[in-house]
Amino acid sequence: MGVLDGRVAVITGAGRGIGREHALLFAAEGASVVVNDIEPDPEVVSEIRSSGGSAVANTSDVASWAGAAELVEQAVSEFGRLDVVVNNAGILRDSFVAGLTEQQWDEVIAVHLKGHAAVLHHAAAYWKSLSKAGSAVAASVINTASASGVTLPNPGQLNYGAAKAGIAAMTLVAAAELERYGVRVNAIAPIARTRLTLATPGMGAIFAAPVAPGEFDAFSPANISPLVAYLASSKCPVSGKVFAVQGGAISELAGWHDVKVIETEGPWQIDDIAARLP
């Protein structure tokens, strides 16, 4: 028996990279998978089916409200239910802020931030309706943030970092809202050897070292997916968390917090702030 037996999952950006590994592992663990990618790789679905798993392809654009609705509707129509959403789809349009174009900003925010929000919205509406009708819901959402948005501000990624920071915040808000309907929401901030990280300034060198045959590849995309599968399982109690997962380590992250406080008993004076704040 797999940890995801009987569960139905939609995985965005599942045609390659980390998303592909999610889809393969989910299917191997017993889930029925809707493999979403605007540029589909039919081999993902065929590989799952040839191994005895259950999967269908979906090419909806999750950066549109209508496309996200189509994705959720297909899961329910094909498999009769929806239990898990893995928001993974992403792109890069790197540029330093002075040269950043409006199109580069809009494209990244649309795919990452709006793409997460759109699928989350339609899935949440579906689960809310089930809960309100008296059905038991044990659903899970796993969003995909990034070190670039939470712990490692990366020059050249103003758009990407802003989107990923927004996804981390969205995760905490959604977890608080959806608990009443039986929905858990978490996020991962992965680092793995993918086409996106290899294209990121300064990251290529990290992954340049070859891995010997048979040697454990800590930065393989496949090394990210077991955490996601656990978070997606019906018996997982975790919600409202963001986990960094890279190499052989998984760490729970915390958000903004006070590191220094200055106080006054009267109106603030500029000179006082200047003297005490640094």
LINJO-V346378 format. One record per run of one state. SS is the DSSP state (H for helix, E for strand, C for the rest). FROM is the first residue (numbers start at 1). LEN is the number of residues. If there is no record, write none. Layout:
ss,from,len
SS,FROM,LEN
SS,FROM,LEN
This chain:
ss,from,len
C,1,7
E,8,4
C,12,5
H,17,12
C,29,3
E,32,5
C,37,5
H,42,9
C,51,3
E,54,5
C,59,6
H,65,15
C,80,4
E,84,3
C,87,8
E,95,1
C,96,1
H,97,3
C,100,2
H,102,31
C,133,6
E,139,6
C,145,2
H,147,4
C,151,6
E,157,1
H,158,24
C,182,1
E,183,9
C,192,3
H,195,4
C,199,5
H,204,4
C,208,14
H,222,11
C,233,9
E,242,5
C,247,2
E,249,5
C,254,16
H,270,7
C,277,2
